[in-house]
């Protein structure tokens, strides 16, 4: 945007000076057109802008493509016993940590969910294939059940963003926190970062507002500290954090094997990986680069690298990260304190803005984000655990096609059919198991009422009754 010829009046002088010094005073172009409350709110927004950081962002050019050799990182494969730590031992240890109240749960839900195109926070999307329970409810009920099972009050930290914080809080309040104690749920708004045009200038989204967007899931660390969660977790004696994303409805929250393996191995950060469907699947891969374990974005791999296979015909870079992590709280704190710096990633986008007349238009610009997994190379020790895709991964990212509502429903139903089959119930139609009924097939086997076993046609919901038994109901009756 060109420089302003006549400077508007009544701009708070400290703001004007700071922005002029930084070469960003074009943001005041429409100041005279704003009402007093609009000026106040714009001034408040501008006061939050760290102009030194803006200069750093403008100088960020993105990572140079890696030209060296990447190797696959070691992974605890499915069915393999890590040396000295059988899975049963790990599960028992994980249970113990949960029961002792040493595990907290951290959900990132600050994203914009633009691909799904759903109005409102993605967690409010009705995702239960039969029950139409929202994503937040499905996650919350898993926590309710975990608490019933363990007797521990696992605190739930939820990262939101400016765009969805108020709505998310209201949603939880209006649903009475889905049975959770509100004192154990904490919302943590993440920071926003301004977008810049290709000349490094701040962009106006409207006359009295900058174009800003959430600072990426890498904003988790700072949000955790600034929102008071770090202090809360320390007060409660939390030692380990289970981290997950809002859109995966098959996530096994605080899965004891993962919790236990992570803790017993002394890892500071652990991740769950699964075998990619093929080289083209858009998933970050865990690999060793210059001697450091990293998650590398699919877009940072050359085609030849993603397609490379070993002598058995298996993909060399097969291990896709599903963004489920365990963190040692001390490590999380080190990143939150800034002892470990995360790089900014650039995304070139068309930005909605206004022209010199104040009319809506678009410009080429850059959004900046940091990624939670960029802390991995700084962990003194890390662990990657392979899991079965069908058991743990059903993300809702898109409206249709890959990782869509449709595909997630199909995966959810299929996995629940497997649990039911193992518990003695064969369902020919659709099936949804309430998280309040069972969190895994073993639990369903223990809780399924004898009269609900056998064969059933039509759509079936499994819910717990007051006697603790799980019974089948025809979904048409619900
Ligand atoms: P995605 O990368 O899928 O992005 O986020 P998104 O914003 O949800 O969706 P699109 O790309 O606009 O369609 C993965 C996870 O990280 C969280 C999201 O809420 C989701 O759980 N996230 C992402 C944040 O919490 N903050 C961010 O700034 C970005």
Boltz pocket constraint, residues with backbone or C-beta under 6 A from the ligand:
constraints:
  - pocket:
      binder: B
      contacts: [[A, 108], [A, 109], [A, 110], [A, 111], [A, 112], [A, 113], [A, 114], [A, 115], [A, 116], [A, 122], [A, 159], [A, 160], [A, 190], [A, 214], [A, 215], [A, 216], [A, 217], [A, 219], [A, 244], [A, 245], [A, 246], [A, 247], [A, 397]]
      max_distance: 6.0
